[in-house]
Amino acid sequence: MDTNILLENGTNELEVLEFLLEGQHYGINVAKIREIITYMNVTPVPNAHPSIEGIFMPRDTMITAINLRNCLQMRDYEEKEKATSLFIITNFNQLDIAFHVDAVLGIHRVSWNQIIKPGSTVSTSEDGISTGIIKIDGELIIILDFEKIVTDINPETGLKVSEIEELGHRAPRDLGILIAEDSPLLNKLIVDSLKQAGYTNLIHTENGQQAYDVITQCKEDGTLKQHVQCVITDIEMPVMDGHRLTKLIKEDDDTKDIPVVIFSSLVNEEMKRKGAALGADAQLSKPEIGNLVHIIDGLFQ
């Protein structure tokens, strides 16, 4: 299946790949996908997490295979089912990972404002593994939080907060930083890490629209220079994504000089080109929280 679908920069759209697990419909952002292949036998890894099926090398890259049925507490595959199943090979957080799924149904182009944030009955704050829900042709598609799935399996792949501790004591800096991050867990970790690094004048929001509302309000109040001297944004967020937020900031004469740092698991060479075209001042991949602090330091030396 061709996953190389080009989207215009800053349009607040994404492509969602719809797939099946035990008859239920799930989704993943196409930007995370390298390719989709038929199931291949894997080599089991001794003492691995129960959700890790094993490792394999379809080409020259070692890839870890994760059983999504296991992650979602579904029954395991029978041998005859594996023959018709698929691997979705992904790249995010600088990791190559294959997710084992039953079938792929297609790709949908949607706007981020069509994605509904899960309620507490579906996802409870930091514990949930769903980032959003969309309705396509009457079918509800649950978009899974693949970063959290991987971090739950191996916490070392998450934000490396130890990098902040290594910075040691730092003098407080009253630099107004606006943060847009939809994951409650990552939002808290970023805020806590920046505070530990000495940055205490922080406003954190759940998506690009909330962040832009803060900017708009500060413009009206005449407090923009006090509260928003730098913006840190994820890319994937409901309502408004980070690329759209960057575009709006950089096209406005009142805000175009505010540094925008894109901090996302999706930052790869293609995404860097898109971010640069929109005017992003810096881009780095999660989980490099230590580098995030160094970049902010460098922007305001």
C-alpha positions, 0 to 999 in steps of 0.5 A: 500500500502506498503511504507516501501521500503528500499533504500541503504544509500547515493545512491542519490535515493528516492521513490516517491508516485504518486497520483491524484487530479482532474486528475492531477499527483502529488508526495510525497517522500515516506519517509514522509509517515506513511500509506495510508488509505481510507477516514474517516469522520472527526470532523470539527474544529471551525474557522479553516483554510479553507484547514483544513477538520478537525481532526480524530483518526484512532488509538490513535493519533490525526491527522489533515486532510488537503484538498489538493484540497482546497490548490491548488484552485480546486473544493471541493469534492462531498459527493459521491467522498469522498467514493473512496478517500484516506488519505495519513498520513504523519509525518514530522517536528514532525507533524502527518498530513493526506492529502486528495487525489483522488487516488494513482497510485503507487511508483517510484524509481528515482534519485534526479538528475532526478528531475527538479527544477520548472521554474518561470512559475510553482513556483516563489521563496518563493511563490511556492508550488512545489519542483520539477517535474519528468517525468515518462512514459511520464507523468509529476509529480509535487512534492509538497512542503508539508512543505510549504503547512503546514506552509502557513496554520499554520506559527507556524509550520515553523522555530522558528526564535524567538528562535534566538532572545532569544539568545540575543547578541552574539559575531561574530564567523568567522567559515566557514559554508556551507549550502545546502538547496533547499527551497529559503525561508528556505535557507534565514531563516537559513542564517539570523538566523545564522548571527543573532547568530554571524556566518557570514562566510556563503556559501549557496547553493541550493542542495548537488551537488552545496555544493560539488562543493564548497568543491571541489573548496576549495580543489583545492584552498587550502581554505577548512579550511577557508571556510568549517569548518562545513556543514549544509544540508537538506536531500531532494534536487534536483540533489544531496540529503543530504545523498549523500553529507554526504557520499561523505564528510565522505568517503574523507580523506580530508573532513572526519573530517568536521562536518556534521549537517543534518537539515531536516523535515525528521529526525525521528528514521529511518532517524537518523539511516541512517544518523549515518551510513553515518557519520553525526555528528548531526541530528535534525528536522526542525523547531528547528533552536535554537537547530541548533545554540546550536549544532554548538556551541557545535561542536566548543567549 
